[in-house]
């Protein structure tokens, strides 16, 4: 679905501009060679491809299933490189998208809705990798929010910091799974911070970074996106972004508390073989943990004494973007963002560490229907399976039945009719046409045989005929006169 839209967008650019080179598209957009209508159509079609590639609403369902692959694959391809290709594409074509306010609004709204929507599903997942999978969908939504509000460098900045802390989280989850002999259900974990002394601290750093705790890389990039949304007066997007940030902090520390805190809930066989991962697995985690902490400082904003160097570095590729907002307001927005994240962490601590999950159980019991809907991922997968895929299968079966019973029946009936008409035609040809021809031939033979008797070859017969003819003629003349 996404590729189909993307190909249509490419076709539109080829027909309109004759090129797919990003420099050529940028020059054409900046030179006024594209009308706003064409720019909107091309941008939206290309963005449809981005929603499929980067797992945004409504083409996101493939990514959680892709997490079933090996953890290093999830860390590299599904968290840092492949799924962010849509973000990269939109950022590189910033000139095209800037021509269309409609396209930018669609990008921002889809991004923020995906960020919140995926975060709600992360609240109820029990598979440790699936929590991170929905977190990836949500964080890519934030990247699209940055692009949609015109802060293209901020979206790419979050792409970079997300690569650090999300790869860290996936590989740390892989370390936990390795230590537990393949167990991925967080309900069968608990109390692992003492048993996994090297994995726990780096996992905690990754969780703090994605939660947007000040000082870590995720805080700087996510805050720049939210600040840009507020500065562009898209307050609805900004408010939903804060909601998504709170949910992110909550479900990530739900993961931390269920996995590393509380009583051990390990299966006996798993508990006997529990061990910390070897250095070859934990050393990359420590490198990524350092980047998850320090990676955001290359985008340190002016208000905190930095130079926003990352945005300046990208300005030739994504365009310059200055946030027109006072320093005091920017600091206040930072404080609100940080407070929201810390509040989510404290809420998770209260529910899953202090109360051992009892409030969550009571909530699930009281709001059983809502919990069931969210646990079943809003039944979107079921809708796709039964309505879209199942509908296509049923249509195929119906067409097969129609072909077997109707089309084949018509074809066979036509064949029978043709055969019967053929027999009738053959009979008509044999009895009528051939009979007429043969009859004419027989009459001709009879006539010729009769006339042949007059040709005797004797002169006296011919003389007699002449005399008889003269007599007949004279008789006729005399009679008439």
DRENDO-1510 file (C-alpha; in Angstrom, 1 decimal, always signed):
<recs>
REC; n; res; u; v; w
REC; 1; UNK; +0.0; +0.0; +0.0 .
REC; 2; UNK; +2.7; +2.4; +1.0 .
REC; 3; UNK; +4.9; +1.6; -2.0 .
REC; 4; UNK; +2.0; +2.0; -4.4 .
REC; 5; UNK; +1.4; +5.6; -3.1 .
REC; 6; UNK; +5.2; +6.2; -3.2 .
REC; 7; UNK; +5.4; +5.1; -6.8 .
REC; 8; UNK; +2.5; +7.3; -7.8 .
REC; 9; UNK; +4.3; +10.2; -6.2 .
REC; 10; UNK; +7.5; +9.4; -8.1 .
REC; 11; UNK; +5.5; +9.2; -11.3 .
REC; 12; UNK; +4.0; +12.6; -10.7 .
REC; 13; UNK; +7.4; +14.1; -10.1 .
REC; 14; UNK; +8.8; +12.5; -13.3 .
REC; 15; UNK; +5.9; +13.8; -15.4 .
REC; 16; UNK; +6.0; +17.2; -13.9 .
REC; 17; UNK; +9.7; +17.9; -13.4 .
REC; 18; UNK; +11.4; +15.1; -15.4 .
REC; 19; UNK; +13.7; +14.2; -12.5 .
REC; 20; UNK; +13.9; +12.3; -9.2 .
REC; 21; UNK; +17.1; +13.9; -8.1 .
REC; 22; UNK; +16.7; +15.5; -4.7 .
REC; 23; UNK; +18.7; +18.6; -5.8 .
REC; 24; UNK; +16.6; +18.9; -8.9 .
REC; 25; UNK; +13.3; +18.6; -7.0 .
REC; 26; UNK; +14.6; +21.2; -4.4 .
REC; 27; UNK; +15.6; +23.6; -7.1 .
REC; 28; UNK; +12.3; +23.2; -8.9 .
REC; 29; UNK; +10.3; +23.7; -5.7 .
REC; 30; UNK; +12.3; +26.8; -4.7 .
REC; 31; UNK; +12.2; +28.1; -8.2 .
REC; 32; UNK; +8.4; +28.0; -8.4 .
REC; 33; UNK; +8.1; +25.3; -11.0 .
REC; 34; UNK; +5.6; +23.4; -8.9 .
REC; 35; UNK; +2.1; +24.7; -8.2 .
REC; 36; UNK; +0.8; +24.3; -4.6 .
REC; 37; UNK; -1.7; +21.7; -5.8 .
REC; 38; UNK; +0.9; +19.5; -7.5 .
REC; 39; UNK; +3.2; +19.9; -4.6 .
REC; 40; UNK; +0.4; +18.8; -2.2 .
REC; 41; UNK; -0.4; +15.7; -4.3 .
REC; 42; UNK; +3.2; +14.7; -4.7 .
REC; 43; UNK; +4.0; +15.3; -1.1 .
REC; 44; UNK; +1.0; +13.3; +0.2 .
REC; 45; UNK; +1.7; +10.4; -2.1 .
REC; 46; UNK; +5.3; +10.3; -1.0 .
REC; 47; UNK; +4.2; +10.5; +2.6 .
REC; 48; UNK; +2.0; +7.5; +2.1 .
REC; 49; UNK; +5.1; +5.6; +1.3 .
REC; 50; UNK; +6.7; +7.0; +4.4 .
REC; 51; UNK; +3.9; +5.8; +6.6 .
REC; 52; UNK; +4.4; +2.3; +5.3 .
REC; 53; UNK; +8.2; +2.4; +5.6 .
REC; 54; UNK; +8.2; +4.1; +9.0 .
REC; 55; UNK; +5.2; +2.3; +10.5 .
REC; 56; UNK; +2.8; +5.2; +11.0 .
REC; 57; UNK; -1.0; +5.1; +11.1 .
REC; 58; UNK; -2.5; +3.2; +9.4 .
REC; 59; UNK; +0.4; +1.1; +8.0 .
REC; 60; UNK; +2.1; +0.3; +11.2 .
REC; 61; UNK; +1.0; -3.3; +12.1 .
REC; 62; UNK; +4.0; -4.9; +10.4 .
REC; 63; UNK; +6.6; -3.5; +12.8 .
REC; 64; UNK; +5.7; -5.3; +16.1 .
REC; 65; UNK; +5.6; -8.6; +14.2 .
REC; 66; UNK; +9.0; -7.9; +12.8 .
REC; 67; UNK; +10.4; -7.7; +16.3 .
REC; 68; UNK; +10.2; -11.5; +16.3 .
REC; 69; UNK; +13.5; -11.5; +14.5 .
REC; 70; UNK; +16.9; -11.6; +16.2 .
REC; 71; UNK; +17.5; -8.8; +18.7 .
REC; 72; UNK; +20.6; -7.4; +16.9 .
REC; 73; UNK; +18.5; -7.1; +13.7 .
REC; 74; UNK; +15.8; -5.3; +15.7 .
REC; 75; UNK; +18.3; -3.0; +17.2 .
REC; 76; UNK; +20.0; -2.0; +13.9 .
REC; 77; UNK; +17.3; -2.3; +11.2 .
REC; 78; UNK; +14.1; -1.9; +13.1 .
REC; 79; UNK; +15.2; +0.8; +15.5 .
REC; 80; UNK; +17.9; +2.9; +13.9 .
REC; 81; UNK; +18.1; +2.6; +10.1 .
REC; 82; UNK; +15.4; +1.0; +8.0 .
REC; 83; UNK; +12.2; +2.3; +9.7 .
REC; 84; UNK; +13.5; +5.8; +9.8 .
REC; 85; UNK; +14.0; +5.9; +6.0 .
REC; 86; UNK; +10.6; +7.7; +5.6 .
REC; 87; UNK; +11.7; +10.4; +8.0 .
REC; 88; UNK; +14.9; +10.9; +6.0 .
REC; 89; UNK; +13.0; +11.1; +2.8 .
REC; 90; UNK; +10.6; +13.8; +4.0 .
REC; 91; UNK; +13.5; +15.7; +5.5 .
REC; 92; UNK; +15.5; +15.6; +2.3 .
REC; 93; UNK; +12.5; +16.8; +0.3 .
REC; 94; UNK; +11.8; +19.6; +2.8 .
REC; 95; UNK; +11.5; +22.2; -0.1 .
REC; 96; UNK; +8.6; +20.1; -1.7 .
REC; 97; UNK; +6.8; +19.6; +1.6 .
REC; 98; UNK; +7.2; +23.3; +2.6 .
REC; 99; UNK; +5.3; +24.3; -0.5 .
REC; 100; UNK; +2.2; +22.6; +0.9 .
REC; 101; UNK; +0.8; +23.6; +4.2 .
REC; 102; UNK; -1.8; +20.8; +3.9 .
REC; 103; UNK; +1.0; +18.2; +3.5 .
REC; 104; UNK; +2.9; +19.5; +6.5 .
REC; 105; UNK; -0.3; +19.5; +8.6 .
REC; 106; UNK; -1.0; +15.9; +7.6 .
REC; 107; UNK; +2.6; +14.9; +8.5 .
REC; 108; UNK; +2.4; +16.5; +11.9 .
REC; 109; UNK; -1.1; +15.2; +12.8 .
REC; 110; UNK; -0.3; +11.6; +11.6 .
REC; 111; UNK; +2.9; +11.7; +13.6 .
REC; 112; UNK; +1.4; +12.9; +16.9 .
REC; 113; UNK; -1.6; +10.6; +16.6 .
REC; 114; UNK; +0.8; +7.7; +16.0 .
REC; 115; UNK; +3.0; +8.7; +18.9 .
REC; 116; UNK; +0.0; +8.7; +21.4 .
REC; 117; UNK; -1.7; +5.7; +19.8 .
REC; 118; UNK; +1.3; +3.4; +19.8 .
REC; 119; UNK; +2.2; +4.6; +23.4 .
REC; 120; UNK; -1.2; +3.4; +24.6 .
REC; 121; UNK; -0.5; -0.1; +23.2 .
REC; 122; UNK; +2.9; -0.1; +24.9 .
REC; 123; UNK; +1.1; +0.2; +28.3 .
REC; 124; UNK; -0.4; -3.3; +28.1 .
REC; 125; UNK; +2.3; -5.3; +26.3 .
REC; 126; UNK; +3.9; -8.1; +28.3 .
REC; 127; UNK; +6.6; -9.2; +25.8 .
REC; 128; UNK; +9.7; -7.1; +26.5 .
REC; 129; UNK; +10.5; -6.7; +22.8 .
REC; 130; UNK; +7.0; -5.7; +21.8 .
REC; 131; UNK; +7.0; -2.9; +24.4 .
REC; 132; UNK; +10.1; -1.6; +22.6 .
REC; 133; UNK; +8.5; -2.2; +19.2 .
REC; 134; UNK; +5.5; +0.0; +20.0 .
REC; 135; UNK; +7.9; +2.5; +21.5 .
REC; 136; UNK; +9.7; +2.6; +18.1 .
REC; 137; UNK; +6.4; +3.4; +16.3 .
REC; 138; UNK; +5.7; +6.1; +18.9 .
REC; 139; UNK; +9.1; +7.7; +18.7 .
REC; 140; UNK; +9.1; +7.8; +14.9 .
REC; 141; UNK; +5.8; +9.6; +15.3 .
REC; 142; UNK; +7.7; +12.3; +17.2 .
REC; 143; UNK; +10.1; +12.6; +14.3 .
REC; 144; UNK; +7.3; +13.2; +11.9 .
REC; 145; UNK; +5.9; +15.8; +14.3 .
REC; 146; UNK; +9.2; +17.7; +14.0 .
REC; 147; UNK; +9.0; +17.5; +10.2 .
REC; 148; UNK; +5.4; +18.5; +10.1 .
REC; 149; UNK; +5.9; +21.7; +12.1 .
REC; 150; UNK; +8.7; +22.7; +9.8 .
REC; 151; UNK; +11.6; +21.8; +12.2 .
REC; 152; UNK; +13.2; +19.3; +9.8 .
REC; 153; UNK; +16.5; +19.3; +11.5 .
REC; 154; UNK; +14.8; +18.6; +14.9 .
REC; 155; UNK; +13.1; +15.6; +13.4 .
REC; 156; UNK; +16.5; +14.3; +12.1 .
REC; 157; UNK; +18.1; +15.1; +15.4 .
REC; 158; UNK; +15.6; +12.9; +17.2 .
REC; 159; UNK; +16.2; +10.2; +14.5 .
REC; 160; UNK; +19.9; +10.2; +15.6 .
REC; 161; UNK; +19.4; +10.2; +19.4 .
REC; 162; UNK; +16.7; +7.6; +19.0 .
REC; 163; UNK; +19.2; +5.4; +17.2 .
REC; 164; UNK; +21.4; +5.5; +20.3 .
REC; 165; UNK; +19.0; +4.8; +23.1 .
REC; 166; UNK; +16.7; +2.5; +21.1 .
REC; 167; UNK; +19.5; +0.3; +19.9 .
REC; 168; UNK; +20.7; +0.3; +23.5 .
REC; 169; UNK; +17.3; -0.8; +24.7 .
REC; 170; UNK; +16.9; -3.6; +22.2 .
REC; 171; UNK; +20.4; -5.0; +22.8 .
REC; 172; UNK; +19.9; -4.7; +26.5 .
REC; 173; UNK; +16.5; -6.5; +26.1 .
REC; 174; UNK; +18.5; -9.2; +24.2 .
REC; 175; UNK; +20.9; -9.5; +27.1 .
REC; 176; UNK; +18.0; -10.0; +29.5 .
REC; 177; UNK; +16.4; -12.6; +27.1 .
REC; 178; UNK; +19.8; -14.4; +26.8 .
REC; 179; UNK; +20.2; -14.4; +30.6 .
REC; 180; UNK; +16.7; -15.9; +31.0 .
REC; 181; UNK; +17.2; -18.7; +28.3 .
REC; 182; UNK; +14.9; -17.1; +25.8 .
REC; 183; UNK; +12.2; -15.8; +28.1 .
REC; 184; UNK; +10.5; -12.6; +26.9 .
REC; 185; UNK; +7.4; -12.4; +29.1 .
REC; 186; UNK; +8.0; -9.6; +31.7 .
REC; 187; UNK; +5.4; -11.3; +34.0 .
REC; 188; UNK; +8.0; -14.1; +34.4 .
REC; 189; UNK; +10.9; -11.8; +35.3 .
REC; 190; UNK; +11.4; -9.5; +38.3 .
REC; 191; UNK; +14.2; -8.8; +40.7 .
REC; 192; UNK; +16.9; -9.0; +38.0 .
REC; 193; UNK; +18.8; -5.8; +38.9 .
REC; 194; UNK; +20.9; -7.8; +41.4 .
REC; 195; UNK; +21.3; -10.8; +39.1 .
REC; 196; UNK; +22.3; -8.7; +36.0 .
REC; 197; UNK; +24.6; -6.0; +37.4 .
REC; 198; UNK; +26.0; -5.0; +34.0 .
REC; 199; UNK; +22.8; -5.1; +32.0 .
REC; 200; UNK; +20.6; -3.3; +34.5 .
REC; 201; UNK; +22.4; +0.1; +34.6 .
REC; 202; UNK; +22.7; +0.5; +30.9 .
REC; 203; UNK; +19.0; -0.5; +30.4 .
REC; 204; UNK; +18.1; +2.1; +33.0 .
REC; 205; UNK; +20.1; +4.8; +31.1 .
REC; 206; UNK; +18.2; +3.9; +27.9 .
REC; 207; UNK; +14.9; +4.1; +29.6 .
REC; 208; UNK; +15.8; +7.5; +31.2 .
REC; 209; UNK; +16.8; +8.8; +27.7 .
REC; 210; UNK; +13.6; +7.7; +26.0 .
REC; 211; UNK; +11.6; +9.1; +28.8 .
REC; 212; UNK; +13.1; +12.5; +28.2 .
REC; 213; UNK; +14.9; +13.0; +31.5 .
REC; 214; UNK; +17.0; +16.2; +31.4 .
REC; 215; UNK; +20.6; +15.8; +30.6 .
REC; 216; UNK; +20.2; +12.7; +28.4 .
REC; 217; UNK; +20.0; +12.7; +24.6 .
REC; 218; UNK; +16.3; +12.0; +24.3 .
REC; 219; UNK; +15.5; +15.1; +26.3 .
REC; 220; UNK; +17.2; +17.5; +24.0 .
REC; 221; UNK; +15.8; +16.1; +20.7 .
REC; 222; UNK; +12.2; +15.6; +22.0 .
REC; 223; UNK; +12.1; +18.9; +23.7 .
REC; 224; UNK; +13.2; +20.7; +20.5 .
REC; 225; UNK; +10.4; +19.0; +18.6 .
REC; 226; UNK; +7.8; +20.0; +21.2 .
REC; 227; UNK; +9.1; +23.5; +21.4 .
REC; 228; UNK; +8.9; +23.9; +17.6 .
REC; 229; UNK; +5.3; +22.6; +17.7 .
REC; 230; UNK; +4.4; +25.2; +20.4 .
REC; 231; UNK; +6.3; +28.0; +18.5 .
REC; 232; UNK; +4.4; +27.2; +15.3 .
REC; 233; UNK; +1.2; +27.7; +17.2 .
REC; 234; UNK; +0.1; +24.1; +16.7 .
REC; 235; UNK; -1.0; +23.8; +20.3 .
REC; 236; UNK; -3.1; +20.7; +19.7 .
REC; 237; UNK; +0.0; +18.8; +18.4 .
REC; 238; UNK; +2.1; +20.1; +21.3 .
REC; 239; UNK; -0.4; +19.0; +23.9 .
REC; 240; UNK; -0.8; +15.5; +22.4 .
REC; 241; UNK; +3.0; +15.4; +22.2 .
REC; 242; UNK; +3.1; +15.9; +26.0 .
REC; 243; UNK; +0.6; +13.2; +26.5 .
REC; 244; UNK; +2.7; +10.8; +24.5 .
REC; 245; UNK; +5.8; +11.8; +26.5 .
REC; 246; UNK; +4.0; +11.0; +29.7 .
REC; 247; UNK; +2.8; +7.6; +28.4 .
REC; 248; UNK; +6.3; +6.9; +27.1 .
REC; 249; UNK; +7.9; +7.5; +30.5 .
REC; 250; UNK; +5.2; +5.4; +32.2 .
REC; 251; UNK; +5.4; +2.3; +30.0 .
REC; 252; UNK; +9.2; +2.3; +29.8 .
REC; 253; UNK; +9.4; +2.3; +33.6 .
REC; 254; UNK; +6.7; -0.2; +33.8 .
REC; 255; UNK; +9.1; -2.4; +31.8 .
REC; 256; UNK; +12.0; -1.4; +34.2 .
REC; 257; UNK; +10.0; -2.2; +37.4 .
REC; 258; UNK; +8.5; -5.4; +36.1 .
REC; 259; UNK; +11.8; -6.7; +34.8 .
REC; 260; UNK; +14.4; -5.5; +37.4 .
REC; 261; UNK; +12.4; -4.8; +40.6 .
REC; 262; UNK; +10.1; -6.6; +42.9 .
REC; 263; UNK; +10.1; -10.3; +43.7 .
REC; 264; UNK; +11.5; -12.8; +41.2 .
REC; 265; UNK; +8.8; -14.5; +39.2 .
REC; 266; UNK; +11.2; -16.8; +37.2 .
REC; 267; UNK; +10.4; -20.3; +36.2 .
REC; 268; UNK; +12.5; -22.7; +38.2 .
REC; 269; UNK; +14.5; -24.0; +35.3 .
REC; 270; UNK; +15.2; -20.4; +34.1 .
REC; 271; UNK; +16.2; -19.4; +37.6 .
REC; 272; UNK; +18.8; -22.2; +37.9 .
REC; 273; UNK; +20.5; -21.2; +34.6 .
REC; 274; UNK; +20.3; -17.4; +35.1 .
REC; 275; UNK; +23.5; -15.6; +34.3 .
REC; 276; UNK; +24.9; -12.3; +33.3 .
REC; 277; UNK; +25.7; -11.9; +29.6 .
REC; 278; UNK; +29.3; -12.1; +28.5 .
REC; 279; UNK; +31.5; -9.0; +27.9 .
REC; 280; UNK; +31.1; -9.4; +24.1 .
REC; 281; UNK; +27.4; -8.6; +24.6 .
REC; 282; UNK; +27.6; -6.0; +27.4 .
REC; 283; UNK; +30.5; -3.9; +26.1 .
REC; 284; UNK; +28.5; -2.6; +23.1 .
REC; 285; UNK; +25.7; -1.7; +25.6 .
REC; 286; UNK; +28.1; +0.5; +27.5 .
REC; 287; UNK; +29.2; +2.3; +24.4 .
REC; 288; UNK; +25.6; +2.9; +23.4 .
REC; 289; UNK; +24.8; +4.0; +26.9 .
REC; 290; UNK; +27.5; +6.7; +26.7 .
REC; 291; UNK; +26.0; +7.9; +23.4 .
REC; 292; UNK; +22.5; +7.8; +24.9 .
REC; 293; UNK; +23.8; +10.2; +27.5 .
REC; 294; UNK; +26.2; +12.4; +25.5 .
REC; 295; UNK; +24.8; +12.2; +22.0 .
REC; 296; UNK; +22.2; +15.0; +22.5 .
REC; 297; UNK; +24.8; +17.7; +23.4 .
REC; 298; UNK; +25.7; +18.3; +19.8 .
REC; 299; UNK; +22.2; +19.9; +19.5 .
REC; 300; UNK; +22.3; +21.8; +22.8 .
REC; 301; UNK; +20.0; +24.9; +22.3 .
REC; 302; UNK; +21.2; +28.5; +22.6 .
REC; 303; UNK; +19.1; +29.0; +25.7 .
REC; 304; UNK; +21.2; +26.4; +27.6 .
REC; 305; UNK; +24.5; +27.9; +26.4 .
REC; 306; UNK; +24.9; +25.7; +23.3 .
REC; 307; UNK; +25.0; +26.5; +19.6 .
REC; 308; UNK; +22.4; +24.2; +18.2 .
REC; 309; UNK; +25.3; +22.8; +16.1 .
REC; 310; UNK; +23.5; +19.8; +14.8 .
REC; 311; UNK; +20.8; +22.0; +13.2 .
REC; 312; UNK; +23.5; +24.2; +11.6 .
REC; 313; UNK; +25.3; +21.2; +10.3 .
REC; 314; UNK; +22.1; +20.0; +8.6 .
REC; 315; UNK; +20.9; +23.4; +7.3 .
REC; 316; UNK; +22.2; +22.8; +3.8 .
REC; 317; UNK; +20.2; +19.6; +3.5 .
REC; 318; UNK; +17.1; +20.3; +5.6 .
REC; 319; UNK; +16.9; +24.1; +5.5 .
REC; 320; UNK; +17.5; +26.5; +8.4 .
REC; 321; UNK; +14.8; +26.6; +11.0 .
REC; 322; UNK; +14.9; +29.2; +13.8 .
REC; 323; UNK; +12.4; +28.9; +16.7 .
REC; 324; UNK; +10.8; +32.3; +17.1 .
REC; 325; UNK; +10.2; +32.2; +20.8 .
REC; 326; UNK; +11.6; +34.0; +23.9 .
REC; 327; UNK; +14.2; +32.3; +26.0 .
REC; 328; UNK; +12.0; +32.4; +29.1 .
REC; 329; UNK; +9.2; +30.7; +27.2 .
REC; 330; UNK; +11.6; +28.1; +25.9 .
REC; 331; UNK; +12.9; +27.3; +29.4 .
REC; 332; UNK; +9.3; +27.0; +30.7 .
REC; 333; UNK; +8.5; +24.6; +27.9 .
REC; 334; UNK; +11.6; +22.6; +28.8 .
REC; 335; UNK; +10.5; +22.5; +32.4 .
REC; 336; UNK; +7.0; +21.3; +31.5 .
REC; 337; UNK; +8.4; +18.6; +29.2 .
REC; 338; UNK; +10.8; +17.4; +31.9 .
REC; 339; UNK; +8.1; +17.5; +34.6 .
REC; 340; UNK; +5.7; +15.4; +32.4 .
REC; 341; UNK; +8.4; +12.7; +31.9 .
REC; 342; UNK; +9.3; +12.6; +35.6 .
REC; 343; UNK; +5.6; +12.4; +36.5 .
REC; 344; UNK; +5.2; +9.4; +34.2 .
REC; 345; UNK; +8.2; +7.7; +35.9 .
REC; 346; UNK; +6.8; +8.4; +39.4 .
REC; 347; UNK; +3.4; +7.1; +38.3 .
REC; 348; UNK; +5.0; +3.9; +37.1 .
REC; 349; UNK; +6.9; +3.6; +40.3 .
REC; 350; UNK; +3.8; +4.0; +42.4 .
REC; 351; UNK; +1.8; +1.4; +40.3 .
REC; 352; UNK; +4.4; -1.3; +39.6 .
REC; 353; UNK; +7.1; -0.9; +42.3 .
REC; 354; UNK; +5.4; +0.5; +45.4 .
REC; 355; UNK; +2.0; -1.2; +44.9 .
REC; 356; UNK; +3.3; -4.2; +42.9 .
REC; 357; UNK; +0.9; -3.7; +40.1 .
REC; 358; UNK; -2.3; -3.7; +42.2 .
REC; 359; UNK; -3.6; -0.3; +40.9 .
REC; 360; UNK; -3.1; -1.6; +37.3 .
REC; 361; UNK; -5.0; -4.8; +38.1 .
REC; 362; UNK; -7.9; -2.8; +39.7 .
REC; 363; UNK; -8.0; -0.4; +36.7 .
REC; 364; UNK; -8.1; -3.4; +34.3 .
REC; 365; UNK; -10.9; -4.9; +36.3 .
REC; 366; UNK; -12.9; -1.7; +36.5 .
REC; 367; UNK; -12.4; -0.8; +32.8 .
REC; 368; UNK; -12.4; -4.3; +31.4 .
REC; 369; UNK; -13.8; -3.3; +28.0 .
REC; 370; UNK; -11.2; -0.6; +27.5 .
REC; 371; UNK; -8.4; -2.8; +28.7 .
REC; 372; UNK; -9.5; -5.6; +26.3 .
REC; 373; UNK; -9.7; -3.2; +23.4 .
REC; 374; UNK; -6.2; -1.8; +24.0 .
REC; 375; UNK; -4.8; -5.3; +24.8 .
REC; 376; UNK; -6.1; -6.5; +21.4 .
REC; 377; UNK; -4.4; -3.5; +19.8 .
REC; 378; UNK; -7.7; -1.8; +19.0 .
REC; 379; UNK; -8.6; -4.9; +16.9 .
REC; 380; UNK; -6.8; -3.2; +13.9 .
REC; 381; UNK; -4.8; -6.4; +13.2 .
REC; 382; UNK; -8.1; -8.4; +13.4 .
REC; 383; UNK; -9.7; -5.9; +11.0 .
REC; 384; UNK; -6.9; -6.2; +8.5 .
REC; 385; UNK; -6.9; -10.0; +8.8 .
REC; 386; UNK; -10.6; -10.6; +8.6 .
REC; 387; UNK; -11.9; -7.6; +6.6 .
REC; 388; UNK; -9.0; -6.7; +4.2 .
REC; 389; UNK; -7.2; -10.0; +3.8 .
REC; 390; UNK; -10.2; -12.2; +4.5 .
REC; 391; UNK; -12.3; -10.0; +2.2 .
REC; 392; UNK; -9.9; -10.4; -0.6 .
REC; 393; UNK; -9.8; -14.1; -0.1 .
REC; 394; UNK; -13.6; -14.3; -0.1 .
REC; 395; UNK; -13.7; -12.2; -3.2 .
REC; 396; UNK; -11.3; -14.6; -4.8 .
REC; 397; UNK; -13.4; -17.6; -3.8 .
REC; 398; UNK; -16.5; -15.8; -5.1 .
REC; 399; UNK; -14.8; -15.0; -8.4 .
REC; 400; UNK; -13.6; -18.7; -8.6 .
REC; 401; UNK; -17.1; -19.9; -8.0 .
REC; 402; UNK; -18.5; -17.5; -10.6 .
REC; 403; UNK; -15.8; -18.6; -13.0 .
REC; 404; UNK; -16.5; -22.3; -12.4 .
REC; 405; UNK; -20.3; -22.1; -12.4 .
REC; 406; UNK; -21.2; -19.1; -14.5 .
REC; 407; UNK; -18.4; -18.3; -16.9 .
REC; 408; UNK; -17.6; -22.0; -17.6 .
REC; 409; UNK; -21.4; -22.6; -18.0 .
REC; 410; UNK; -21.7; -19.8; -20.5 .
REC; 411; UNK; -18.6; -21.0; -22.4 .
REC; 412; UNK; -19.8; -24.6; -22.4 .
REC; 413; UNK; -23.3; -23.6; -23.4 .
REC; 414; UNK; -21.9; -21.5; -26.2 .
REC; 415; UNK; -19.8; -24.4; -27.3 .
REC; 416; UNK; -22.8; -26.8; -27.4 .
REC; 417; UNK; -24.8; -24.2; -29.4 .
REC; 418; UNK; -21.9; -23.7; -31.8 .
REC; 419; UNK; -21.7; -27.5; -32.3 .
REC; 420; UNK; -25.5; -27.7; -32.9 .
REC; 421; UNK; -25.4; -24.8; -35.3 .
REC; 422; UNK; -22.5; -26.4; -37.0 .
REC; 423; UNK; -24.4; -29.6; -37.5 .
REC; 424; UNK; -27.4; -27.7; -38.8 .
REC; 425; UNK; -25.2; -25.8; -41.1 .
REC; 426; UNK; -23.5; -28.9; -42.3 .
REC; 427; UNK; -27.0; -30.5; -42.9 .
REC; 428; UNK; -28.2; -27.4; -44.8 .
REC; 429; UNK; -25.1; -27.4; -46.8 .
REC; 430; UNK; -25.4; -31.0; -47.7 .
REC; 431; UNK; -29.2; -31.2; -48.2 .
REC; 432; UNK; -30.1; -27.8; -49.6 .
REC; 433; UNK; -27.0; -26.2; -51.1 .
REC; 434; UNK; -25.5; -29.4; -52.5 .
REC; 435; UNK; -29.0; -30.6; -53.5 .
REC; 436; UNK; -29.7; -27.4; -55.5 .
REC; 437; UNK; -26.3; -27.5; -57.2 .
REC; 438; UNK; -26.7; -31.2; -58.0 .
REC; 439; UNK; -30.3; -30.6; -59.2 .
REC; 440; UNK; -29.2; -27.8; -61.6 .
REC; 441; UNK; -26.5; -30.2; -62.9 .
REC; 442; UNK; -29.1; -33.0; -63.5 .
REC; 443; UNK; -31.4; -30.6; -65.3 .
REC; 444; UNK; -28.6; -29.4; -67.5 .
REC; 445; UNK; -27.6; -32.9; -68.3 .
REC; 446; UNK; -31.2; -33.8; -69.3 .
REC; 447; UNK; -31.5; -30.7; -71.5 .
REC; 448; UNK; -28.2; -31.4; -73.1 .
REC; 449; UNK; -29.1; -35.0; -73.7 .
REC; 450; UNK; -32.4; -33.8; -75.4 .
REC; 451; UNK; -30.6; -31.2; -77.5 .
REC; 452; UNK; -27.8; -33.6; -78.4 .
REC; 453; UNK; -30.4; -35.7; -80.2 .
REC; 454; UNK; -31.0; -32.9; -82.7 .
REC; 455; UNK; -27.3; -32.9; -83.7 .
REC; 456; UNK; -27.3; -36.0; -85.9 .
REC; 457; UNK; -24.6; -35.0; -88.3 .
REC; 458; UNK; -26.7; -35.8; -91.5 .
REC; 459; UNK; -27.5; -33.1; -94.0 .
REC; 460; UNK; -31.0; -34.3; -94.9 .
REC; 461; UNK; -32.0; -34.0; -91.2 .
REC; 462; UNK; -30.8; -30.4; -91.1 .
REC; 463; UNK; -32.6; -29.7; -94.5 .
REC; 464; UNK; -35.8; -31.1; -93.1 .
REC; 465; UNK; -35.5; -28.9; -90.0 .
REC; 466; UNK; -35.0; -25.9; -92.2 .
REC; 467; UNK; -38.1; -26.7; -94.3 .
REC; 468; UNK; -40.2; -27.3; -91.2 .
REC; 469; UNK; -39.0; -23.9; -89.8 .
REC; 470; UNK; -39.9; -22.1; -93.0 .
REC; 471; UNK; -43.4; -23.6; -93.0 .
REC; 472; UNK; -43.9; -22.6; -89.3 .
REC; 473; UNK; -42.8; -19.0; -90.1 .
REC; 474; UNK; -45.0; -18.6; -93.2 .
REC; 475; UNK; -47.9; -20.0; -91.2 .
REC; 476; UNK; -47.4; -17.5; -88.5 .
REC; 477; UNK; -47.1; -14.6; -90.9 .
REC; 478; UNK; -50.3; -15.5; -92.8 .
REC; 479; UNK; -52.1; -16.0; -89.5 .
REC; 480; UNK; -51.1; -12.6; -88.2 .
REC; 481; UNK; -51.9; -10.8; -91.4 .
</recs>
